[in-house]
Each structure stands twice: as C-alpha cells, then as structure tokens.
Amino acid sequence: MPGSTRILSRTAGWLALAYCLAVTGLQLWDVIREGDAELFLLSLIFIPWLVAPIILAATLAGASPTRLGAAVFLALEAGLILSVILIVVDFIYIHPSSMGGVALLIWPVFQLAATVALVLLASLFGWRMRPDFLKDDPPAAPPPRA
C-alpha cells in the first residue's frame, strides 16, 4: 500500500468497522429487548444488507492508488453513514411513522446506486484500482528441518 494513501484507507477501514459494530450492537440490543427469535433471524439478513454499501466504500478507499481517490471514497463512506443516521433520527424523532423501517430497508439500494455512480464517474476521470490491491502474497516457506 502506498504510504500516501495508508492513513486514508485505514481511516476508512476503522470507520467501517465502527459503523458495523454500531449497527450490529443496536440491532442485537433490540432483538434481546424484544426476545423474539424471528427478529433475530431477520437481523441476520438486515445487518449485512445495511452495512454492505459502507464496506464497499471503505474497500474502494483502500483500493485507490492516489490520495485524491482515497479521500473521495472516504468522503462517500462518511456521507453514506451520515445519511443512515439522518434517516434513523428522522423516523424516530422528527416524523415517527411505521414507514420509517421500510425507508431504512430500501435505503441501501440508493446508497449502492450512489456508490456505483461515483465509481463510474471516477473511472471516467482515470481512477483505477491499485495493481497490488488483490495480490495474494504466498505464505512464507517453512524453515527446512534439520
């Protein structure tokens, strides 16, 4: 990983991890509070669905070869997280409605669309994934036995 993008990609990774832990914790807290097994099974689908766009944005920040690309995808990640926070605050405190859950359920579709649009735009401007991003270094050979 180039040193110029290391801080930005690690920040994106830690931000995605914090978001994943927050979503998982809040969802499981609700499951424990309700004590409903069906809600737990639904959470196993809902949690990955809700965190997938943020993980994708963090991955794109880590795959960026330049500081500009990493900063753009880090900003996208922060914007996606902020949009979820705003939706949750809106349907809990500002406009309480039973439709808030539906809005939160379909919101990742719009987040993924925004991410794909930004990837396409970045590709038009010359963004490419780092060549070493998917490179899998072979494990070190074990020391010879004497």
Secondary structure, DSSP 4 states (H G I P E B T S, - for coil): --HHHHHHHHHHHHHHHHHHHHHHHHHHHHHHHHT-HHHHHHHHHHHHHHHHHHHHHHHHHHH-SSHHHHHHHHHHHHHHHHHHHHHHHIIIIIS--TTHHHHHHHHHHHHHHHHHHHHHHHHHTT----TTTT--PPPPPPPPP-
